[in-house]
Amino acid sequence: MSQLRLLDLDLDLAIPSASGLAARAEEFCGAAPHRHDPFARRNWGGPLHSLCSYQGKLKPAIGHFLVSWFTEPGWRVLDPMSGVGTIPLEARRQGRIAVANDLSPLADCVSRAKVEPFDPHDVATIVDELAAFISSGPSLDQVASEDDLSFGLNGPIRDYFHADTLREVVLARRFFLVEQGLPLAARDVVRSSLLHILHGNRPYALSRRSHPVTPFSPTGPFEYRPVMERLTERLQRVLPLLEELMEVGLPGESHLGDFRDLECPTVDAVITSPPFAKSFRFWSMNWMRLWFAGWEREDFASEPKKYLETEQRQDFAPYGDFATAMHRLLRPGGVLVLHLGETASVNMAEELGPLIEPLFEIHHVGRECVLDTESHGLRDKGATVAHWYLFGTRRAD
Ligand SMILES: C[S@@+](CC[C@H](N)C(=O)[O-])C[C@H]1O[C@@H](n2cnc3c(N)ncnc32)[C@H](O)[C@@H]1O
């Protein structure tokens, strides 16, 4: 299939009816449009998809085509496990109403920044308040105990930053946790920008040299890197893009919580990429950003139990709850698309199919081998050998 044909399909697709869905799904799995140039390029989709790095993020081009091939403009499109909002951002860009949800405060924060409208004046006010909070704030030992600063999963947090930067980072974290009255979308635009620059190996990073996705133990000199200066640079880069998005995209919404508890108006489609089997170290891979988003030391022991990453280590029974929750939120006939992982020992499509089937008619299930895909420099590429796509529609009550 030629590139032109792929683009034609992207632009001209008709509404997926239940009967047409199987054919379209089969065509999607055969063509894998996201694997063709330019969609396969590492940075395809632009800087907003990289608003904040996140271990476990979906390739934006997959989200792009799942939205364009399987939903219509104006539809409410829900991702109940949205991570950093890759699918919701693609939905919003393509004229859908994006609904994001995630149990992680880090994921919710970044999703909200990508889908909810905000007032740029609020962003400026929050930046000023944050600057004042940091400059008038107390010293490091007044805001954090030695015990707080010795926390960290690849070395203590105090090893990542120059002492003056660390003081500002700790105060910025506290600012977002104690200032309850801030307008949420504007707050999360600022906070996402800060979360992104927290650690990495680029000049913008606040930390000593580490990895931008996962904070591996740092190397290099302890240099003072002023939080407000770096944050302002980051905002100058992303704010015009977010403002442009508000002009073209419909306002969406982000929810924080378990998908089982999600309450929102009925949606037309659910497109989601649940945690892949054996991806149970998500909290350690994202630990510093989770800490900044509010997790305390003890949360790293108690919170992971609540996540599907952990639950599905026992068995996939929680996906029965998932099917029930999505059936409750989707309109009859509404579309369900799951992007799933296969490891050498577990095929999630096989495991989930029987749990989804009582409430959804399954039209097609297709496989994509991913052994040839890039690792983005991470040492732990994960155990995934293939991706699966499951396409269904909600059965009537
Ligand atoms: C593979 S990631 C999704 C990545 C996302 N597509 C992206 O591009 O960032 C799976 C997500 O499921 C979320 N999650 C796990 N259990 C959950 C639950 N019970 N309710 C809501 N979200 C959950 C995790 O926090 C994680 O962000």
PDBQT file of the ligand as one rigid body, heavy atoms in Angstrom, charges set to zero:
ROOT
HETATM    1  C1  LIG A 401       0.751   1.649  29.199  1.00  0.00    +0.000 C 
HETATM    2  S1  LIG A 401       0.326   2.979  30.204  1.00  0.00    +0.000 S 
HETATM    3  C2  LIG A 401      -0.614   3.995  29.104  1.00  0.00    +0.000 C 
HETATM    4  C3  LIG A 401       0.288   4.849  28.294  1.00  0.00    +0.000 C 
HETATM    5  C4  LIG A 401      -0.430   5.891  27.476  1.00  0.00    +0.000 C 
HETATM    6  N1  LIG A 401      -1.114   5.317  26.341  1.00  0.00    +0.000 N 
HETATM    7  C5  LIG A 401       0.570   6.949  27.045  1.00  0.00    +0.000 C 
HETATM    8  O1  LIG A 401       0.822   7.094  25.852  1.00  0.00    +0.000 OA
HETATM    9  O2  LIG A 401       1.153   7.589  27.923  1.00  0.00    +0.000 OA
HETATM   10  C6  LIG A 401      -0.910   2.316  31.245  1.00  0.00    +0.000 C 
HETATM   11  C7  LIG A 401      -1.488   3.319  32.216  1.00  0.00    +0.000 C 
HETATM   12  O3  LIG A 401      -2.497   2.663  32.984  1.00  0.00    +0.000 OA
HETATM   13  C8  LIG A 401      -2.572   3.348  34.213  1.00  0.00    +0.000 C 
HETATM   14  N2  LIG A 401      -3.345   2.527  35.155  1.00  0.00    +0.000 N 
HETATM   15  C9  LIG A 401      -2.991   1.336  35.719  1.00  0.00    +0.000 A 
HETATM   16  N3  LIG A 401      -3.978   0.872  36.495  1.00  0.00    +0.000 NA
HETATM   17  C10 LIG A 401      -4.979   1.773  36.426  1.00  0.00    +0.000 A 
HETATM   18  C11 LIG A 401      -6.275   1.836  37.001  1.00  0.00    +0.000 A 
HETATM   19  N4  LIG A 401      -6.730   0.868  37.807  1.00  0.00    +0.000 N 
HETATM   20  N5  LIG A 401      -7.068   2.896  36.686  1.00  0.00    +0.000 NA
HETATM   21  C12 LIG A 401      -6.621   3.871  35.861  1.00  0.00    +0.000 A 
HETATM   22  N6  LIG A 401      -5.391   3.876  35.308  1.00  0.00    +0.000 NA
HETATM   23  C13 LIG A 401      -4.580   2.825  35.573  1.00  0.00    +0.000 A 
HETATM   24  C14 LIG A 401      -1.127   3.559  34.589  1.00  0.00    +0.000 C 
HETATM   25  O4  LIG A 401      -0.961   4.593  35.521  1.00  0.00    +0.000 OA
HETATM   26  C15 LIG A 401      -0.517   3.888  33.219  1.00  0.00    +0.000 C 
HETATM   27  O5  LIG A 401      -0.387   5.279  33.025  1.00  0.00    +0.000 OA
ENDROOT
TORSDOF 0
